Amino acid sequence: MSEPEVFVFRWSRASEPTSGIESVANVGAETQWDLRVVVSTDSDDERFYAVFNSVIGNEEIWNVFQAEKQSSPTHTFGWKRLEDRSEVTWLHLLIPLPSKGLKQLRDKGGERDDEDHRVWLKPWVFLRWSLGNGHDTEPGRCRLRRISMLCFQSTIELVDRVNMLHQSPTWEYVLDDPFQLIQIIFESWFCRVDDVSWGVTRAARRTEQEVFNFVRCGRTVPRHIGQIDFRRPHIIAKDTIYMLEVLDAAILCLESVSNRHHALRENNSSGFNTDKWENTEQSLEYKKQLFHSTKLRILSTNQRMQTAINLLFSVQTVYDSNTMKQDSHAMKVLSYMAQLFLPFSVVCSVYGTPFIVDVTKSDTPFTPSSLAIKPQFWQLWAVSVPITIVLMTFIYAYTHWYDVKKIYRRGREFDLEGVENKLGLSLGDP
């Protein structure tokens, strides 16, 4: 197996910052640095273990990472104080990405769910920092000796912001507060999550407009009902649910980071620059508000999709109702036809005799036949017509009475609900 390669950024107060692709052996051998960021794109556990051991070098944290990787939690935040006074902090956030237009991310560690064709990005960040042996030239100020950050399956936004820090002349501020790197991590995660959220919102807006245009045209006839796409609003609604889960996870993770940072600032036994630590806390709080803002937008999008889905089902209900009305009309015609001929059938069966008879008296074969109508034929009409009129009148009176009773019942229920709402009472409660 070939030795894994990683992309490394280095900063040193004694020399210029450097960056480039290096082997793991070179990463462990190089010691002239104060701040180091290692970006690994290798998804193989055995190869990544070599990178992890070179940068972090703690077997217990590696076991925790493996357990969390198997369970795929939405977010994690943990820290551990080591025996050499150094501290290791690790972060993780599960980010769902729509598969359209993001195929390149799938090749960099994302996993695709075949059921809904979605890409999942699983960035992990490990941060190790240790205290210095003495104070800096400024009184009351202690800088960190070394800070290492390892990024696994990182987003492209995080790499861009690390590169911006690499070119910044104020990179030494990180040595005063390592949580500034965590603030950069959340900034990159927010850019990715917010971009995906806007994509979901735009897709929801297009779907919502299509549904409203469809309903505005009144297209509930059979040739148009097949044009309704019931699947797309459900997919977008599911995307909003995923995004709400991610945003809640990011906010919880930010709160854990803020609590840990606040505890370190309150227990400032090492003489850190408290002003910069306070600024970092304000920056973390600002990031949390950004996530809350995106969450509000996704909540609104979810409610709009629920409205569109309900509207689609209402259109389907109208179509089904129209179809049932057509079927009901045909059945009503058949029912009236049966009612019309039913008395005649009954009377005919009672009489049981033919009404037209042959009255030819000649026995010769070529004599034309002569037909005659019996007197009972007129009795048939005399009996059947009154029975038909009575039966139709009874059916009409019964149906009219039933409709009036149903309308009266609905009106009474409406009045009771109005009284209940005005009085603030529940008629069903004791």
C-alpha positions as a Python dict, from the first residue, in 0.01 Angstrom:
ca = {
    (1, 'M'): (0, 0, 0),
    (2, 'S'): (140, 339, -100),
    (3, 'E'): (199, 604, 161),
    (4, 'P'): (-93, 850, 188),
    (5, 'E'): (-45, 1212, 88),
    (6, 'V'): (-206, 1517, 247),
    (7, 'F'): (-222, 1890, 183),
    (8, 'V'): (-43, 2085, 457),
    (9, 'F'): (-51, 2453, 557),
    (10, 'R'): (222, 2571, 796),
    (11, 'W'): (278, 2897, 978),
    (12, 'S'): (588, 2991, 1177),
    (13, 'R'): (693, 3310, 1350),
    (14, 'A'): (1048, 3239, 1240),
    (15, 'S'): (978, 3196, 867),
    (16, 'E'): (726, 3253, 590),
    (17, 'P'): (408, 3037, 572),
    (18, 'T'): (430, 2732, 347),
    (19, 'S'): (175, 2501, 184),
    (20, 'G'): (174, 2200, -44),
    (21, 'I'): (114, 1828, -85),
    (22, 'E'): (335, 1613, 136),
    (23, 'S'): (369, 1254, 249),
    (24, 'V'): (271, 1152, 600),
    (25, 'A'): (633, 1078, 688),
    (26, 'N'): (733, 1433, 600),
    (27, 'V'): (444, 1574, 802),
    (28, 'G'): (568, 1399, 1114),
    (29, 'A'): (933, 1487, 1052),
    (30, 'E'): (882, 1861, 1003),
    (31, 'T'): (905, 2048, 1335),
    (32, 'Q'): (957, 2412, 1236),
    (33, 'W'): (604, 2542, 1274),
    (34, 'D'): (372, 2710, 1525),
    (35, 'L'): (43, 2649, 1345),
    (36, 'R'): (-36, 2359, 1114),
    (37, 'V'): (-347, 2257, 919),
    (38, 'V'): (-355, 1916, 750),
    (39, 'V'): (-628, 1836, 495),
    (40, 'S'): (-681, 1467, 418),
    (41, 'T'): (-906, 1344, 136),
    (42, 'D'): (-833, 974, 193),
    (43, 'S'): (-1146, 783, 298),
    (44, 'D'): (-965, 454, 369),
    (45, 'D'): (-945, 393, 745),
    (46, 'E'): (-603, 229, 738),
    (47, 'R'): (-448, 509, 532),
    (48, 'F'): (-619, 779, 735),
    (49, 'Y'): (-497, 619, 1058),
    (50, 'A'): (-140, 695, 952),
    (51, 'V'): (-235, 1060, 900),
    (52, 'F'): (-425, 1073, 1229),
    (53, 'N'): (-140, 915, 1423),
    (54, 'S'): (107, 1162, 1276),
    (55, 'V'): (-99, 1474, 1355),
    (56, 'I'): (-307, 1388, 1664),
    (57, 'G'): (-140, 1074, 1796),
    (58, 'N'): (-393, 950, 2051),
    (59, 'E'): (-530, 596, 2032),
    (60, 'E'): (-827, 660, 2259),
    (61, 'I'): (-954, 947, 2045),
    (62, 'W'): (-906, 731, 1735),
    (63, 'N'): (-1131, 464, 1886),
    (64, 'V'): (-1393, 727, 1964),
    (65, 'F'): (-1371, 850, 1606),
    (66, 'Q'): (-1419, 498, 1469),
    (67, 'A'): (-1724, 438, 1690),
    (68, 'E'): (-1884, 767, 1588),
    (69, 'K'): (-1806, 704, 1223),
    (70, 'Q'): (-1990, 372, 1235),
    (71, 'S'): (-2300, 522, 1399),
    (72, 'S'): (-2305, 829, 1168),
    (73, 'P'): (-2436, 1085, 1421),
    (74, 'T'): (-2572, 1414, 1294),
    (75, 'H'): (-2318, 1608, 1499),
    (76, 'T'): (-2053, 1551, 1763),
    (77, 'F'): (-1836, 1769, 1983),
    (78, 'G'): (-1580, 1636, 2226),
    (79, 'W'): (-1256, 1730, 2397),
    (80, 'K'): (-989, 1554, 2597),
    (81, 'R'): (-702, 1687, 2807),
    (82, 'L'): (-383, 1484, 2750),
    (83, 'E'): (-97, 1417, 2988),
    (84, 'D'): (138, 1665, 2818),
    (85, 'R'): (-100, 1957, 2900),
    (86, 'S'): (-229, 1957, 2544),
    (87, 'E'): (-597, 1940, 2460),
    (88, 'V'): (-770, 1771, 2166),
    (89, 'T'): (-1107, 1890, 2040),
    (90, 'W'): (-1302, 1717, 1764),
    (91, 'L'): (-1609, 1826, 1568),
    (92, 'H'): (-1839, 1658, 1319),
    (93, 'L'): (-2148, 1764, 1124),
    (94, 'L'): (-2354, 1555, 882),
    (95, 'I'): (-2455, 1770, 583),
    (96, 'P'): (-2710, 1649, 323),
    (97, 'L'): (-2651, 1776, -28),
    (98, 'P'): (-2881, 1748, -330),
    (99, 'S'): (-2714, 1522, -585),
    (100, 'K'): (-2781, 1752, -881),
    (101, 'G'): (-2469, 1943, -975),
    (102, 'L'): (-2266, 1800, -685),
    (103, 'K'): (-2119, 1489, -842),
    (104, 'Q'): (-1765, 1610, -775),
    (105, 'L'): (-1831, 1605, -401),
    (106, 'R'): (-1939, 1242, -418),
    (107, 'D'): (-1591, 1156, -537),
    (108, 'K'): (-1440, 1325, -230),
    (109, 'G'): (-1588, 1118, 45),
    (110, 'G'): (-1962, 1172, 10),
    (111, 'E'): (-2205, 883, 21),
    (112, 'R'): (-2513, 858, -198),
    (113, 'D'): (-2847, 721, -86),
    (114, 'D'): (-2996, 530, -380),
    (115, 'E'): (-3349, 576, -247),
    (116, 'D'): (-3369, 955, -278),
    (117, 'H'): (-3045, 1024, -472),
    (118, 'R'): (-2891, 1245, -207),
    (119, 'V'): (-2524, 1305, -128),
    (120, 'W'): (-2413, 1308, 234),
    (121, 'L'): (-2101, 1499, 330),
    (122, 'K'): (-1935, 1398, 658),
    (123, 'P'): (-1666, 1651, 755),
    (124, 'W'): (-1455, 1577, 1062),
    (125, 'V'): (-1216, 1822, 1227),
    (126, 'F'): (-958, 1745, 1498),
    (127, 'L'): (-784, 2031, 1679),
    (128, 'R'): (-486, 1979, 1909),
    (129, 'W'): (-326, 2265, 2098),
    (130, 'S'): (-79, 2289, 2384),
    (131, 'L'): (38, 2564, 2618),
    (132, 'G'): (375, 2729, 2590),
    (133, 'N'): (654, 2698, 2842),
    (134, 'G'): (668, 3068, 2923),
    (135, 'H'): (509, 3403, 2862),
    (136, 'D'): (556, 3622, 2560),
    (137, 'T'): (725, 3960, 2569),
    (138, 'E'): (395, 4130, 2652),
    (139, 'P'): (306, 4111, 3021),
    (140, 'G'): (10, 3895, 3115),
    (141, 'R'): (2, 3725, 2776),
    (142, 'C'): (68, 3359, 2707),
    (143, 'R'): (77, 3215, 2360),
    (144, 'L'): (28, 2859, 2258),
    (145, 'R'): (329, 2653, 2172),
    (146, 'R'): (171, 2465, 1883),
    (147, 'I'): (-167, 2421, 1720),
    (148, 'S'): (-249, 2137, 1479),
    (149, 'M'): (-577, 2096, 1293),
    (150, 'L'): (-663, 1783, 1094),
    (151, 'C'): (-951, 1803, 843),
    (152, 'F'): (-1109, 1480, 719),
    (153, 'Q'): (-1359, 1489, 430),
    (154, 'S'): (-1362, 1867, 463),
    (155, 'T'): (-1576, 2103, 259),
    (156, 'I'): (-1419, 2316, -11),
    (157, 'E'): (-1529, 2626, 183),
    (158, 'L'): (-1310, 2526, 478),
    (159, 'V'): (-1007, 2483, 254),
    (160, 'D'): (-1072, 2826, 102),
    (161, 'R'): (-1086, 2992, 444),
    (162, 'V'): (-773, 2816, 563),
    (163, 'N'): (-601, 2942, 250),
    (164, 'M'): (-721, 3296, 331),
    (165, 'L'): (-574, 3259, 679),
    (166, 'H'): (-253, 3132, 520),
    (167, 'Q'): (-222, 3459, 328),
    (168, 'S'): (-328, 3682, 617),
    (169, 'P'): (-65, 3877, 814),
    (170, 'T'): (-275, 3843, 1131),
    (171, 'W'): (-257, 3464, 1152),
    (172, 'E'): (-73, 3491, 1487),
    (173, 'Y'): (-404, 3584, 1651),
    (174, 'V'): (-486, 3213, 1636),
    (175, 'L'): (-199, 3150, 1877),
    (176, 'D'): (-384, 3360, 2134),
    (177, 'D'): (-706, 3163, 2097),
    (178, 'P'): (-722, 2826, 1914),
    (179, 'F'): (-1102, 2849, 1905),
    (180, 'Q'): (-1063, 3102, 1626),
    (181, 'L'): (-996, 2800, 1406),
    (182, 'I'): (-1323, 2646, 1526),
    (183, 'Q'): (-1494, 2973, 1441),
    (184, 'I'): (-1353, 2938, 1087),
    (185, 'I'): (-1485, 2581, 1074),
    (186, 'F'): (-1838, 2690, 1157),
    (187, 'E'): (-1814, 2976, 912),
    (188, 'S'): (-1732, 2730, 633),
    (189, 'W'): (-2004, 2489, 743),
    (190, 'F'): (-2257, 2771, 749),
    (191, 'C'): (-2167, 2873, 394),
    (192, 'R'): (-2224, 2517, 275),
    (193, 'V'): (-2549, 2464, 471),
    (194, 'D'): (-2685, 2806, 377),
    (195, 'D'): (-2608, 2746, 9),
    (196, 'V'): (-2793, 2414, 18),
    (197, 'S'): (-3081, 2578, 206),
    (198, 'W'): (-3115, 2846, -59),
    (199, 'G'): (-3118, 2575, -326),
    (200, 'V'): (-3404, 2399, -146),
    (201, 'T'): (-3589, 2730, -107),
    (202, 'R'): (-3554, 2814, -476),
    (203, 'A'): (-3677, 2468, -576),
    (204, 'A'): (-3971, 2509, -338),
    (205, 'R'): (-4054, 2849, -488),
    (206, 'R'): (-4062, 2706, -841),
    (207, 'T'): (-4276, 2412, -734),
    (208, 'E'): (-4509, 2639, -541),
    (209, 'Q'): (-4553, 2865, -844),
    (210, 'E'): (-4626, 2568, -1070),
    (211, 'V'): (-4890, 2438, -830),
    (212, 'F'): (-5059, 2779, -801),
    (213, 'N'): (-5056, 2830, -1177),
    (214, 'F'): (-5206, 2486, -1224),
    (215, 'V'): (-5484, 2553, -974),
    (216, 'R'): (-5547, 2903, -1110),
    (217, 'C'): (-5629, 2753, -1450),
    (218, 'G'): (-5887, 2526, -1287),
    (219, 'R'): (-5739, 2216, -1444),
    (220, 'T'): (-5928, 1940, -1275),
    (221, 'V'): (-6045, 1756, -1586),
    (222, 'P'): (-5907, 1409, -1660),
    (223, 'R'): (-5671, 1519, -1938),
    (224, 'H'): (-5496, 1767, -1707),
    (225, 'I'): (-5495, 1582, -1376),
    (226, 'G'): (-5209, 1360, -1493),
    (227, 'Q'): (-4984, 1666, -1527),
    (228, 'I'): (-4966, 1715, -1150),
    (229, 'D'): (-4630, 1607, -1005),
    (230, 'F'): (-4715, 1486, -655),
    (231, 'R'): (-4364, 1351, -592),
    (232, 'R'): (-4164, 1672, -620),
    (233, 'P'): (-4331, 1863, -332),
    (234, 'H'): (-4283, 1560, -107),
    (235, 'I'): (-3913, 1541, -198),
    (236, 'I'): (-3864, 1912, -126),
    (237, 'A'): (-4054, 1879, 202),
    (238, 'K'): (-3823, 1592, 297),
    (239, 'D'): (-3521, 1809, 207),
    (240, 'T'): (-3646, 2078, 444),
    (241, 'I'): (-3678, 1820, 722),
    (242, 'Y'): (-3319, 1709, 664),
    (243, 'M'): (-3201, 2070, 666),
    (244, 'L'): (-3386, 2143, 990),
    (245, 'E'): (-3211, 1846, 1149),
    (246, 'V'): (-2871, 1972, 1031),
    (247, 'L'): (-2937, 2329, 1147),
    (248, 'D'): (-3048, 2211, 1492),
    (249, 'A'): (-2738, 1993, 1512),
    (250, 'A'): (-2511, 2284, 1414),
    (251, 'I'): (-2673, 2509, 1675),
    (252, 'L'): (-2631, 2244, 1946),
    (253, 'C'): (-2269, 2193, 1846),
    (254, 'L'): (-2208, 2568, 1856),
    (255, 'E'): (-2358, 2588, 2203),
    (256, 'S'): (-2125, 2311, 2323),
    (257, 'V'): (-1825, 2491, 2174),
    (258, 'S'): (-1932, 2820, 2334),
    (259, 'N'): (-1974, 2655, 2674),
    (260, 'R'): (-1629, 2497, 2654),
    (261, 'H'): (-1471, 2823, 2539),
    (262, 'H'): (-1644, 3016, 2817),
    (263, 'A'): (-1523, 2764, 3076),
    (264, 'L'): (-1163, 2802, 2955),
    (265, 'R'): (-1189, 3180, 2963),
    (266, 'E'): (-1332, 3179, 3315),
    (267, 'N'): (-1052, 2947, 3431),
    (268, 'N'): (-779, 3161, 3280),
    (269, 'S'): (-486, 3023, 3475),
    (270, 'S'): (-247, 3055, 3180),
    (271, 'G'): (-280, 3428, 3121),
    (272, 'F'): (-451, 3428, 2781),
    (273, 'N'): (-550, 3753, 2616),
    (274, 'T'): (-905, 3776, 2751),
    (275, 'D'): (-1011, 4047, 2505),
    (276, 'K'): (-949, 3823, 2206),
    (277, 'W'): (-1118, 3531, 2377),
    (278, 'E'): (-1421, 3750, 2440),
    (279, 'N'): (-1422, 3850, 2072),
    (280, 'T'): (-1416, 3483, 1977),
    (281, 'E'): (-1719, 3418, 2198),
    (282, 'Q'): (-1903, 3702, 2028),
    (283, 'S'): (-1810, 3559, 1689),
    (284, 'L'): (-1941, 3214, 1788),
    (285, 'E'): (-2265, 3372, 1909),
    (286, 'Y'): (-2295, 3555, 1577),
    (287, 'K'): (-2252, 3227, 1388),
    (288, 'K'): (-2526, 3073, 1600),
    (289, 'Q'): (-2762, 3355, 1504),
    (290, 'L'): (-2681, 3294, 1137),
    (291, 'F'): (-2778, 2930, 1173),
    (292, 'H'): (-3099, 3037, 1348),
    (293, 'S'): (-3178, 3273, 1060),
    (294, 'T'): (-3135, 2995, 804),
    (295, 'K'): (-3349, 2768, 1021),
    (296, 'L'): (-3632, 3022, 1015),
    (297, 'R'): (-3615, 3033, 636),
    (298, 'I'): (-3626, 2654, 612),
    (299, 'L'): (-3921, 2642, 854),
    (300, 'S'): (-4105, 2886, 629),
    (301, 'T'): (-4018, 2677, 323),
    (302, 'N'): (-4144, 2363, 495),
    (303, 'Q'): (-4477, 2528, 580),
    (304, 'R'): (-4513, 2655, 223),
    (305, 'M'): (-4453, 2306, 89),
    (306, 'Q'): (-4713, 2166, 325),
    (307, 'T'): (-4958, 2424, 191),
    (308, 'A'): (-4874, 2328, -168),
    (309, 'I'): (-4916, 1958, -87),
    (310, 'N'): (-5254, 2024, 76),
    (311, 'L'): (-5356, 2227, -227),
    (312, 'L'): (-5258, 1944, -460),
    (313, 'F'): (-5461, 1697, -259),
    (314, 'S'): (-5753, 1940, -268),
    (315, 'V'): (-5728, 1950, -648),
    (316, 'Q'): (-5722, 1572, -653),
    (317, 'T'): (-6026, 1566, -426),
    (318, 'V'): (-6212, 1804, -657),
    (319, 'Y'): (-6129, 1583, -952),
    (320, 'D'): (-6248, 1273, -766),
    (321, 'S'): (-6564, 1458, -665),
    (322, 'N'): (-6636, 1557, -1025),
    (323, 'T'): (-6581, 1200, -1135),
    (324, 'M'): (-6817, 1073, -867),
    (325, 'K'): (-7076, 1329, -973),
    (326, 'Q'): (-7059, 1206, -1331),
    (327, 'D'): (-7093, 846, -1216),
    (328, 'S'): (-7373, 945, -981),
    (329, 'H'): (-7558, 1121, -1264),
    (330, 'A'): (-7539, 811, -1484),
    (331, 'M'): (-7659, 590, -1200),
    (332, 'K'): (-7943, 833, -1132),
    (333, 'V'): (-8057, 812, -1495),
    (334, 'L'): (-8051, 433, -1478),
    (335, 'S'): (-8244, 446, -1152),
    (336, 'Y'): (-8513, 666, -1302),
    (337, 'M'): (-8539, 434, -1602),
    (338, 'A'): (-8583, 137, -1368),
    (339, 'Q'): (-8847, 324, -1167),
    (340, 'L'): (-9029, 417, -1486),
    (341, 'F'): (-9060, 63, -1617),
    (342, 'L'): (-9095, -114, -1283),
    (343, 'P'): (-9475, -66, -1249),
    (344, 'F'): (-9531, -185, -1605),
    (345, 'S'): (-9328, -497, -1536),
    (346, 'V'): (-9523, -567, -1219),
    (347, 'V'): (-9861, -522, -1383),
    (348, 'C'): (-9759, -733, -1683),
    (349, 'S'): (-9647, -1012, -1457),
    (350, 'V'): (-9977, -995, -1271),
    (351, 'Y'): (-10190, -1019, -1576),
    (352, 'G'): (-9962, -1283, -1728),
    (353, 'T'): (-10146, -1278, -2058),
    (354, 'P'): (-10046, -1145, -2399),
    (355, 'F'): (-10211, -820, -2501),
    (356, 'I'): (-10195, -878, -2877),
    (357, 'V'): (-10362, -1190, -3020),
    (358, 'D'): (-10413, -1339, -3366),
    (359, 'V'): (-10783, -1333, -3462),
    (360, 'T'): (-10751, -1487, -3811),
    (361, 'K'): (-11048, -1726, -3875),
    (362, 'S'): (-10940, -1885, -4207),
    (363, 'D'): (-10732, -2200, -4196),
    (364, 'T'): (-10578, -2157, -4540),
    (365, 'P'): (-10201, -2119, -4526),
    (366, 'F'): (-10184, -1807, -4740),
    (367, 'T'): (-10451, -1609, -4559),
    (368, 'P'): (-10300, -1291, -4405),
    (369, 'S'): (-10313, -1283, -4025),
    (370, 'S'): (-10524, -1035, -3835),
    (371, 'L'): (-10407, -899, -3495),
    (372, 'A'): (-10627, -757, -3220),
    (373, 'I'): (-10559, -582, -2887),
    (374, 'K'): (-10724, -724, -2579),
    (375, 'P'): (-10916, -500, -2342),
    (376, 'Q'): (-10664, -580, -2065),
    (377, 'F'): (-10404, -368, -2250),
    (378, 'W'): (-10587, -48, -2161),
    (379, 'Q'): (-10631, -170, -1809),
    (380, 'L'): (-10249, -198, -1793),
    (381, 'W'): (-10214, 174, -1859),
    (382, 'A'): (-10498, 260, -1628),
    (383, 'V'): (-10326, 81, -1339),
    (384, 'S'): (-9954, 140, -1414),
    (385, 'V'): (-9962, 515, -1471),
    (386, 'P'): (-10118, 603, -1132),
    (387, 'I'): (-9883, 364, -954),
    (388, 'T'): (-9583, 522, -1132),
    (389, 'I'): (-9697, 873, -1039),
    (390, 'V'): (-9747, 778, -676),
    (391, 'L'): (-9409, 602, -658),
    (392, 'M'): (-9217, 891, -819),
    (393, 'T'): (-9391, 1141, -591),
    (394, 'F'): (-9298, 939, -284),
    (395, 'I'): (-8932, 909, -392),
    (396, 'Y'): (-8908, 1282, -464),
    (397, 'A'): (-9066, 1373, -131),
    (398, 'Y'): (-8833, 1139, 58),
    (399, 'T'): (-8514, 1269, -108),
    (400, 'H'): (-8622, 1630, -59),
    (401, 'W'): (-8696, 1567, 307),
    (402, 'Y'): (-8358, 1396, 355),
    (403, 'D'): (-8169, 1687, 194),
    (404, 'V'): (-8350, 1943, 408),
    (405, 'K'): (-8278, 1741, 721),
    (406, 'K'): (-7907, 1718, 632),
    (407, 'I'): (-7882, 2094, 572),
    (408, 'Y'): (-8059, 2164, 901),
    (409, 'R'): (-7822, 1930, 1086),
    (410, 'R'): (-7515, 2101, 939),
    (411, 'G'): (-7649, 2443, 1028),
    (412, 'R'): (-7716, 2336, 1384),
    (413, 'E'): (-7365, 2194, 1422),
    (414, 'F'): (-7221, 2520, 1287),
    (415, 'D'): (-7427, 2722, 1536),
    (416, 'L'): (-7311, 2503, 1823),
    (417, 'E'): (-6947, 2546, 1721),
    (418, 'G'): (-6997, 2923, 1703),
    (419, 'V'): (-7147, 2933, 2052),
    (420, 'E'): (-6867, 2712, 2182),
    (421, 'N'): (-6599, 2938, 2033),
    (422, 'K'): (-6762, 3254, 2170),
    (423, 'L'): (-6802, 3116, 2521),
    (424, 'G'): (-6464, 2946, 2519),
    (425, 'L'): (-6624, 2617, 2621),
    (426, 'S'): (-6590, 2262, 2502),
    (427, 'L'): (-6930, 2095, 2486),
    (428, 'G'): (-6768, 1754, 2511),
    (429, 'D'): (-6582, 1832, 2835),
    (430, 'P'): (-6739, 1753, 3175),
}
